[in-house]
Amino acid sequence: MRIALAIEYFDPSRGGAEQWTFQFAQRLLARGHEVHVVAQGFSAAGEELPIFTHRLGRIRSRLQLAAAAERVLRPLLPDVVHDMGMGWYCDLFESHDGSRLAQWQQKLALLPPWARRIKREMIRVLPRYRTFRKLFARQLGDRNRLVLALSKMVASDFQRYHAVRPEQIRVIYNGVDTERFSPRHRARYRHAVRRQLGLDKNDVLLLFVGHDFQRKGLATAIRAVGRLASERRPVRMAVVGRKSPRAYRRLARTCGAGDAVRFIGSIDDPVPYYAASDVYVLPTFYDPCSLGLLEAISSGLPSVTTRFNGAAELLNDGVDGYVIDEAADDRALADRLRLLMNPAHRRQMGESARQLALGHTMDRNCDEIVSVYHEIVGRRRPAACPAREVGQQRLPVTH
């Protein structure tokens, strides 16, 4: 098939959506598909792939960017256009942010009660939010377009906040590269990274990975570490992410976790940190289907997350991870982490986590999405039409 992928930046170093799309394109190529990528920019790694690149250039307005992508995509006549949340001209729409409207609602919980009413009014009237709502209306308002939801939570959000019909939605969870993220890397990296972090042999290292510290609940994680540190538990936490840690350093000092939290910054390869860690922690306020959690369980780590993480739907609570109800509940988080101070419990839960990950590989993820591509092409082909090359069957994309 001739497949067009639309994403703002085709650069695996920028974030989870970009990393996933890069890996997905690699697998499409390996299956013999012709891959076109429409994006504002491409990394050197992206341009090295045998794909057809279509560069949009820097466009600040999201609506103008979506319109520019449509102008490039229309004459390509691909068999399927798969948009990752940038535009509206597509057969399959997949937002790696899930529902932004649901995300905005969840993030209100980060504010004190008196500020939530003010924030709701800002969301209603400020131009930035109005632009987003116009974009969402075009992306999710076409009743003939298929919408890919990364979890049941996201599927429900699309129905609740955007009136997407259930029959338009296909739920496909993210996948993970189980070769790259594997417990076997511990022998290579664990001792060196822990020595670099100044850990004792018995220290339990928690790992937090995410660039959006606020939305992913870093403050909750720090407060939970503070609770355990006050009990003199041998707990440490490594924080991987590019955001400024200044406010979170102050929080760590205030709640008694200052010496227990290390801010690593942004890194090219998280594999050594998964190998060095004992528990993955992500008390997120909203995550459609966390790639970090999938990488952690694939690395054989038990994890603690929230019900607002779509990937939590894959976990068996108490077997291969723990799921707490509220992202701001540092007491509940500390309670689960306290259970994971037991090395035998961590080991058993980590082994179960690895087995869970083996059922959600990136290859399986790719196969499931390609099956949706075939569904899209099959819908387009008249039932009585003799079999011809798929590329010759192209009809206009919904928009």
N, C-alpha and C positions, 0 to 999 in steps of 0.2 A: 504493500500500500504506500501511497504518497501521503505522508502525515506532516501537518504543520503544527508546531508548538508555539504558543504565544506567551511570553513572560517578560517582565520588565527588564531584568538583567539575566543573561545566561552566564552565570558566574558562581560556581559551587562554594566559593569562600564567603559569599554575602549573607547566607542564612539557610534555614531549613528548606524552604520552598525551592531555592536555587540549587541547593545540593541534591534534593530529590529529583528535580527536573533533569539535571546533568546525568545522574545515574540512569534515569528512565530513558533518556535519549541514547545512551550507550547500549542499553538492552534492546531498544527498537532496532538500532543498527545491526546488532548481533543477530537479530531475527530476519534480517534482509530487507527491512523497510527503508524507503527513501524518506529522510527526515529533513524538514525545513524548520528553521527557528527564526522567529520574528521577535526582536528585542531592541531595547535602547542601546545596550552595550554587551560586549562579549569579553570574557576573560581569555588569556592566552591558551589556557587548557581547553576552553570551549571551541576556539578557532582551530585547534589541532584535530578535533574530531572530523570525520568525513561527512559533515552535514552541509546543507545549503544555508548560509547565513544571510539574514535580511536585517540590516541595521537601520533603526529608526532615528538615531541621534537623540540628543538631550531635549526632551519636551517636558516642561514643568507642569502644565495643566493635565490632569488625569483624563478629562473628557477629550482634549485634543490628542492625547496619546492614544486613547482608544480609537479615535477616528483615523489617526495615522496608521494604526495597525490594520484597520479595515481596508484602507486604500492599498496597502501592500498585499494583504491576503487575498482579496477578490481576484486579481488576475492570475494567481498561482494555481487555481483550480485543484487544490489537494483533495484527496478522498475524504479526509477528516481534518477539521480544525479543532484543536484541543487548547483551550485558553486556561492559563493558570491563575486568573484573577485580574489580568491587565485590561482586557477589552470586552467587547460585546459581540463581535463577529465570530461565531464559532458554532460547531455542532455539539461539543461537549464542554461545559463550563465547570471548572474545578477551582474553588477558592481555597488556598492553603491557609487563609486566615479564618476559614469558616464563615459564619455570619458576623459581619462587622457590627450590625445592630445589636446582636446578642452579646458580642464582646463589649460594646459600650455599656450595655446594661449591667453586665457582670462587674465591670471596672468601677461602677459607682460604689461598690462595697468597699473599695479602697479609701473612700472619703468619709469624713465624719458626717453624721446625719444632717447637720445644718448646711453642709456644702453640696449635698446631693441635688437639692432642688435647683440650686444655681447652675450646677453642671448640666442638668437636664435641659434647662432653658438655653444654655450655650449650645448644646447639641441640636436643639430645635432651630436656632436662628443664625448661628455663625456660618459664613460662606463655605468654609472648609467642609463642614458636615453636610451642608446642602448639596455641595458638589458630589460627595460620596453617595448621597441618597439618589441623585440623578443617575449616577453610574450604576448603582445596584438595580435600579428600576429597569435599565436596559439589559443588564446582565442576566437578571433572574425573572424578568417579566415576560419573556417569550414562552408561550405555552407549548411550543413544539420542540424546544431545545431540551436535551438531556443534561442533568445536573449531577455531578459526581460529589457525594458527601463522604468525608473522611471518617465518619463515625455515625452511629445512630443519633447521638446528641446533635450533630451538625444537621442531619436530615430533619430532625424535629425543629431545629432553629429555622431552617429554610422554609418550612411549612408555616411556622408561627409568625415569623417576622417579615417574610417576603411572599407569602401566599403561593409558594411553589406546590404544585400538585404532587401527591405521593407517587403517582405513576411516572413522573418525570425523573425521579431520583434513583440513583444507583449508589448503594453504600459499598465502598471499597476502602479498607483500612490501608494505611501506609505499610510499606514493607521495609526490610532492613537487610543489609549485606552481612550475612551470617559468617562469611569467611573473614571479612575485614574486622568485624566486631565479634571476638571469640575469646573464651576463657584461656585458650592456649597462649595468648600473648602475655599472660601474667609472668611466666618464667623469664621472658625477655625484659619486661619493663618494670615490674612491681617493685623490686628492691631498690633500683636506681631512683625512681620517682619519689618513693617514700623517704629515702635518704636525703634527697634534695629538699623535701618539705620539712625535714627535721623531725620525722615521726619516730616514736618508740615502737618496739615490736608489737606491743599490745594495744596501740592506739587504733581506734575504729575510725576510718576515714570516710566521711560522707562526701558525695560529689553532687554539685549543682551545676548544670550546664544550660545556659540560655542568655541571649543578648538583652532581652526585655526584662530587666530585673524586677520591675514593679509588677507587671502582669503575671509573671511566672512565680511570684510569691517569695522572693528572696528574703524579704523582711520577716515573713513567718518562719522561714527556715532558720534565720539567725536567732530569732527569739527562742525557738525550740532548742537550738544548740546552747543558748544561754541557760535554759532550764537544766539541761543535762550537765553542763559545766559546773553549775552551782551544787550539784550532787557529787562533784568530783569524779564524774564518769570520764573515761579516757577517750573522749570524742574530739575529732577535728573535722573541719569542713573545707574543701577546696571549691572555690567559685570560679567557673570558667565563663567568660563573656566580655564583650567589648565595652560596655557602658562604664561610665565613671563610678568608682566605688566609694567616693567621698562620703556621701550620706550614710551608706551602709557600714562603713568603718565606724562612724559615730554611733550608730545603732548598736553595733557589736560591743563597743566599749560600754555603752550605757546599760546593756542587759547582761553584762558579765561574760560575753563570748569573744571579747577582743583578741585574746591570745589563741583562741581555737579556730579562728576563721582566716583563711589565706585567699587573697584575691589574685588569681593567676593572669587575668586579662584574656585577650583573644589569642587563640592558638590555631595553627594550621591542621594539626592532627590530634584529636581527643583520645585516640586509642590508648596511649600510655597512661592517661589519667583514669580511664575505665579499668585498666589492668591493675592500677595501684589502689583503687578504692574498694570499699567494703559494702556500701549502701548508696543507692541513687535516690536523691530527694528532689521532688518537684511539686510544691504545694501551689499549683497554678490556679489563677482565677479564671482563665479561659485558654484552652489549647485544643484545636480541632482533633489532632492525633499526633502527640508529641514524638518526633523522631528521636529526641534524646532518650526518652524512656525506652523506645524500641532498641536503640543502641546499647543501653544499659542492660536490659534483660538478655540481649544477644551475647553480651560480654559475661553473663552469668552472675549479674548483680541483683539482689532483691531491691525492690523500689518502694517508695512511699509517694503517692500522688493524691489528687483529689478527683471527685466525681465530675468536675468540670474539665477534665482531660479526656478527650474521646478515646485515647489509647487505654484508659482505665477499664473500658468495656471488655478488653481482652484479658484483663487480670482476673484471677481467682483470688478474691480477698482472703488473706491469711495463708495462701498456698505459695504463690509466686510473687506476691507483693501485697501492699496494704493500700486501701483507698479510704480517705477521710472525707467527711461531708462538706466541711467549710474550709475555704482556702486561708482564712485569717485565723484559724483555730490552732495556735501554736501549742496549746496544751495537748490536744488530740495528736498532733504530729509528734510531740515529745513522747507521748505514751507508746506510739508504734515504734519509734526509734529505740526506746528503752528495751522493748522486746528483742530488737535486733542487736543488742549488745552481746547476746549469746552467740558464740561462734558456730556452734552446732546448728542452731536455728538459721543463721545466715547461710551456712553452707547448703542446708537442705532446700531452703527457699531459692537460693541462687541456681541450684541444679534444676529445679522446677521451672524457673524463669527461662533458662537456656532452652529447655524443651519447648516451651511456649513460643519462643522466638523462631525456632526451626520450622514452625508451621506458618510463619508470616514473613517469608523471604521476599527480597526485592524481585526475584524472578517470578514468584507467584503473583505479586502485585502487578507486574507488567502484563502477565498473561491475562489477568482478570480485566485489566483496562483494554487490552487488545480485543477481548471478546465483546466489549461494549462498542469498540470501533466497528467490528463486523456487524453488530446489531444496527448501528447507524447506517452503514452502507446497504445492508439488507433492506432496511425500510425505504431507502431511496430507489432501489431497483424494482421496476415493475414486475409483478409476478409472472406475466406471460412473456417477458422479454427473453430472448435466447441469451445464454451465458456469454459474456464478453469480458474484456479486461476491466478490472474495477476502475482504473483511472479514466476509462472512457464513459463511465456512468455518472460523472460528477454533475450534480444539480446545485443550484444556488444554496449557500449556507443560510440558515435562519439568522436573522439579525434584528 
